[in-house]
Every structure is written in structure tokens, then in C-alpha cells.
Amino acid sequence: MRKFLFLLIVAVIAMGMLLTACEETGDDITNPDDSEWSLFFVPMGGGAKPESHYVTVMWIGDTANPNPSSVSVKVGETNVTLELIPFINAWMGEATVTPGQQYDVKLDVNGSTKVNTTLKIVYNALAQFPANYNPSGTGSMSWTLTADNQSQMASAISFDNDTMAEDIFDHELLPSDRSYVFPVNAVQNYGSLTTYTLEITQMNFKYRNKVMVVSAQSDNKDYGFGGKSRDTQEYIARYCLRLLNHIR
């Protein structure tokens, strides 16, 4: 009797694990390039509370944008109000989510559920940058994290405020890394009107049912000519697209 009870318990546990695995994987796609939609959670920055996030939905499929009449996002039990931003072809809204916490997230397009999954919001990195930076020399930065995220990336960016040319250096790091030294000539020097940026980016992401669901956060510092405004809708959309190009 005891042997039968033991085998029954083992069978129940195994079945539970199998069902959990099936629920988690669902209709996962094996090739991220097949993604059709992206759903991003990005901190607002600019002195906002760490829990304040932009929610951005974009069509990233190979075919023409289907221009849906309705796009909606639900985080936990909260519906996120989204606004179509025509000139960047994205739907944007705001949500309150806590770094390090996991949330149920759902994306509906034209009343049809595209993804219903969970996402852990990244722990935010707080970085220390060099006082000055020029690509003719190295540049070192270090940062702190409450715990490891799924992925992190060190970036150097140079931007020509005259011609609008841009050069980007991205380097994938181990989740446990807490410092990085940029090599000499990581990015181009466009002259006196160049803005340089050093940046550390944190990411948690997954692919579900042709949707890329991403939580991302960056800490950065600008050098040289002027600085960047990072709270515009256009900047947030470009930031999301740059990260998509990296993780796809």
C-alpha cells in the first residue's frame, strides 16, 4: 500500500511538472525573427519613481503593418490605456510595475489575444561612469544590481549633431558582470559636434506566440556636445527597436 501511494505521489508530481512546462512554453516560436509584435516595459526616467514605466507595443513582422483598430495590454488585473502614435507607428501607455517582480501580461489585438504570459521586470542598474570620455582612449564603468537579470549589455554611442550620423558599439555581458572597460576606438569621433554616450542596459525577455515580451532598463551618461532627451515618444520607440535588433 505504501509503495502504491509513493508511486501515485511521484506520478502526480510528474504530471504537474509536465503541465507547467506545457503552459510555460505554449506556442513558443523557435526563431525570434518570426516575431510579429513586441511588448516593452521601460522605466520613465527623468526623476520618475522606479515603478513608473512606459508600455510600448509595435508591429515588427515582415509583412505590412495590419493597422489594427484596437490594441490593448493588461498587466495583472490592470488595463493599460494605450495611445496610437502615428509618426512612430507604436501604441504607448503607462503602467506601475516594481523592479524584480513578476507580472501576468496580456496583449490583445482587434479583440484577439496575441500573448498571455508572465514577465519579470528587470532589477535596475545604477552605474558609475568616468568623468570624461573620448573614444581615443578606454572608458570604464561599474554598476550595482539587487540581483542578476537575464541579460545585460554595455554600449558606447557616438552621434553627429550636424549630419545625424550615429555609431553604436554593443557588447553582450554575463549576467553576473558588474564592470566593463570600453576598448579604444569603440565608436567614431565625428568632430566637435559629437555627443558620446556610455550605457549599461538590463533585459529580461521571452518569445511567446510570435510576440517578443521585454523588460529593459538603461543607465547612461552623455559626453561632448550637448545631451540627449530620453523621455520623448520617438526616443523610447527607437530605444526599443535598437534592443530588438540586438536580441532577435
Helices and strands as residue ranges (DSSP letters): H 2-25, G 32-34, E 37-43, E 52-59, E 71-75, E 78-80, E 83-85, G 86-88, E 90-96, E 102-109, E 112-120, E 126-128, E 139-144, E 151-160, E 166-173, E 179-182, E 194-208, E 211-224, H 233-247
